[in-house]
Amino acid sequence: MAEEEKKFDRGTQLSIFVSDRMEDIGALVFALAIAIGILIVVGK
């Protein structure tokens, strides 16, 4: 009996992004924006 390979389960299908790559890039941009914001506020 051959077992079917299962795709990796992301855990949720609730995502505004069409792919995992776009989600990762969006998270990096968001984190960068937060870091720059903190740098500006603290750097005063």
C-alpha atoms as a printed R data frame, in Angstrom:
   type eleno elety resid chain resno      x      y      z
1  ATOM     1    CA   MET     A     1  0.000  0.000  0.000
2  ATOM     2    CA   ALA     A     2  1.468  3.330 -1.053
3  ATOM     3    CA   GLU     A     3  1.007  6.202  1.349
4  ATOM     4    CA   GLU     A     4  0.135  9.573 -0.100
5  ATOM     5    CA   GLU     A     5  2.486 12.381  0.843
6  ATOM     6    CA   LYS     A     6  0.714 15.125  2.715
7  ATOM     7    CA   LYS     A     7  1.486 18.766  2.123
8  ATOM     8    CA   PHE     A     8  2.827 20.748  5.047
9  ATOM     9    CA   ASP     A     9 -0.064 21.973  7.167
10 ATOM    10    CA   ARG     A    10  0.222 25.716  7.775
11 ATOM    11    CA   GLY     A    11 -2.161 25.452 10.703
12 ATOM    12    CA   THR     A    12 -4.571 28.005  9.309
13 ATOM    13    CA   GLN     A    13 -5.927 29.082  5.968
14 ATOM    14    CA   LEU     A    14 -6.801 32.558  7.255
15 ATOM    15    CA   SER     A    15 -4.216 34.708  5.521
16 ATOM    16    CA   ILE     A    16 -4.409 37.933  3.525
17 ATOM    17    CA   PHE     A    17 -1.348 36.862  1.555
18 ATOM    18    CA   VAL     A    18 -1.422 34.581 -1.476
19 ATOM    19    CA   SER     A    19  1.818 32.787 -0.624
20 ATOM    20    CA   ASP     A    20  4.099 32.051  2.302
21 ATOM    21    CA   ARG     A    21  6.886 34.073  0.645
22 ATOM    22    CA   MET     A    22  4.721 37.202  0.489
23 ATOM    23    CA   GLU     A    23  3.685 36.674  4.103
24 ATOM    24    CA   ASP     A    24  7.339 36.461  5.173
25 ATOM    25    CA   ILE     A    25  8.266 39.601  3.230
26 ATOM    26    CA   GLY     A    26  5.285 41.459  4.693
27 ATOM    27    CA   ALA     A    27  6.301 40.458  8.206
28 ATOM    28    CA   LEU     A    28  9.872 41.642  7.605
29 ATOM    29    CA   VAL     A    29  8.688 45.002  6.264
30 ATOM    30    CA   PHE     A    30  6.327 45.405  9.223
31 ATOM    31    CA   ALA     A    31  9.107 44.588 11.702
32 ATOM    32    CA   LEU     A    32 11.454 47.026  9.954
33 ATOM    33    CA   ALA     A    33  8.824 49.775 10.155
34 ATOM    34    CA   ILE     A    34  8.389 49.149 13.892
35 ATOM    35    CA   ALA     A    35 12.171 49.201 14.445
36 ATOM    36    CA   ILE     A    36 12.557 52.485 12.542
37 ATOM    37    CA   GLY     A    37  9.640 53.997 14.456
38 ATOM    38    CA   ILE     A    38 11.168 53.042 17.787
39 ATOM    39    CA   LEU     A    39 14.551 54.375 16.670
40 ATOM    40    CA   ILE     A    40 13.000 57.740 15.766
41 ATOM    41    CA   VAL     A    41 11.014 58.016 19.023
42 ATOM    42    CA   VAL     A    42 13.860 56.946 21.293
43 ATOM    43    CA   GLY     A    43 16.489 58.859 19.332
44 ATOM    44    CA   LYS     A    44 14.940 62.262 20.102
